[in-house]
């Protein structure tokens, strides 16, 4: 039972993510995984998609306050979606709560919803919270958390695109190598609040342009903290803060290297299939950027999830078990902004660069319960670079270019 409960305790995105606070705006996180994951490129937990089954017997709490699902469940013919079902969450035993989705890790990695009549039951998102690890919902929809440490690594490459300065002069071309290493530590206190701590390391290697003469590489170090409340009926709230240092480290650090991001997001789960999201991101770059984090998450069946949330929308469809691992195909997009303190050669003049783009992509992701992976291909477009001292260093734009990205989570 301990193993089963631990497998249910998983999470994403940034979203996130789905991507990146600096590169996604630094995307990512569903996190995403380019530099600052708001929503990751793959979720820290592969989402269970089905809202069909519900528990047919009262649940029971363990001595530690954890949730023990009943041994039987029934299909959605009797699904109770009345307000009572979504508000009765205070006691250790709550009858007939609908489940939030198919258990993507499954008790056995060979489980396949295409060959089984009923997906496995998962812990109720409306049950009481206790000190024991359990599935917790409310971050980017019906997505449980993985407690303890989780490692995420990704590498991406944006191919050459021609560059043009703001005065119309051709200045060569630009290609970018992106490497992101992120660790997450997730814990739950006795009141049911979820705390997530995220140290991050990001590396960028620039090839070009000819003017301005950028440093060959830049680095980012960040440490994020995020708190998500327990559900109060269908409501939950997530608050985050992320200080960071981003620089080429060729000169002494100044205020251009320090940046501070924040986010606040409210989630309302109207039904097991539908969650509304309303919030905002603050990104501290050359510009002070405030973006809405808003939209809807719709999971019409165990096969589909429509996460239509700006600035990182994505649609996932379950395509079966490939090589004994549940696998999803997805189509997504992201708005991406990152910034660094840089030294401009040959004068060693210090400035701060802000690089932004939009990205559209398709990909595959899989998770066998131990290791998750993703691979995607897409186009980066509307690529713009600006500088804090734009009277000294001219900004430039870059033509659309193909990019590849892949990574692991374990």
Protein Blocks (a to p, Z undefined) as FASTA:
>chain_A
ZZmmmmmmccehjlpanbiaklnnopafkpcbdfblfbdfbdfbdcdfbfkbccfbdcdd
dfkopacddfbdcdfklocfbfklmmmmmbmbdghiacfbdcfkopbfkbcfklcfbdcd
dddfkbccdfbdcddehiepjadddehjddddddddddddddddfkopaebjaddddddd
ddddddddfkopacdddddddddddedjfbdcddfbdcddddddddddddehjbccdddd
ddddddehlaccdfklpccdddddddddfbfkbccdddddddddfbdcddddedddddfb
fkbccddddfbdcddddebjeehiacddddddddddddddddddfklpacdddddddddd
ddddddehlaccdddddddehiacddfklmlmccddddddddddddddZZ
